[in-house]
Amino acid sequence: MQPTGWATCLAPLRERVEDLAGCNFNSVLLNLYRSGEDGVSWHADDEAELGLWPVIASVSLGAERQFQFKPKTPASRCSHRFVLPAGSLLLMGEGIQNRWLHQLTKVKDLKEPRINLTFRRIVGSTANSEAASHPDG
């Protein structure tokens, strides 16, 4: 998984996401969920290279899928679930990754694919090669 420069076709989408999020992103992950058999279990996007208070912007394309949040602290029973339709933007602001876990559940009998573009800001020494391809560095 080596970083490459931004694909030109992503520039308008990245700019729109940055406008809505109120911050700049220097990295994007593309995840393909081939069908309802693909999903991702409970996790937080809290890797060190994302900094202390990461902002994550997630764009969904293709099949509608259910997304869930639950607190990292097991004492709290508060949880949330909602559907991410095609074309939706889920903005996870500062503090979300510090306090919450999220997952994309598997869906029996779903045959349609889903693509997710996850915009992030890499900080520190690993950001230098990726920031060079972003006009705002």
Buried (B, 14 or more C-beta within 10 A) or exposed (E): EEBEEBEEEBEEBBEEBBEEBEBBBBBBEEEEBEBBEBBBEEEBBBEEBBBEEBBBBBBBBBBBBBBBBBBEEEEEEEEEEEEBEBEBBBBBBEEBBEEBBBBBEBBEEBEBBBBBBBBBBBBEEBBEBBBEBBEEE
